[in-house]
Amino acid sequence: MARSLAEDFGVAARWVEPDSATTWDNAVLSARILRAEGIGAVVVVTHAWHMRRALIAFRAAGLVAVPAPLLAEHAPRLTAGSFVPRIAAWQRSYLALHEWIGCAWYAWLS
């Protein structure tokens, strides 16, 4: 995000959290940086698939988290081909399962 701000908008990021390996880590480490500056609310920008889990993490870290999801998918239009098995469906199932398990894990952590 810092690179995009600099390259796309010519704006230097004021706060950068470079040490996280997970969304949970990012929330905890970002909250530490932001609270030191007197900031208690954030806009969480992430893919719609990840939003629920990200909100759990940032709220558990003590921040007021406002969602700003990207790339939300539209409901599919059903056709005869909709009932033919496809690799993409397995990928979506994997992503959904990953997020559900992640949400359960983060909810347990908080």
Secondary structure, 3 states (H helix, E strand, C coil): CHHHHHHHHCCCCCCCCCCCCCHHHHHHHHHHHHHHCCCCEEEEEEEHHHHHHHHHHHHHCCCEEEEEEECCCCCCCCCHHHHCCCHHHHHHHHHHHHHHHHHHHHHHHC
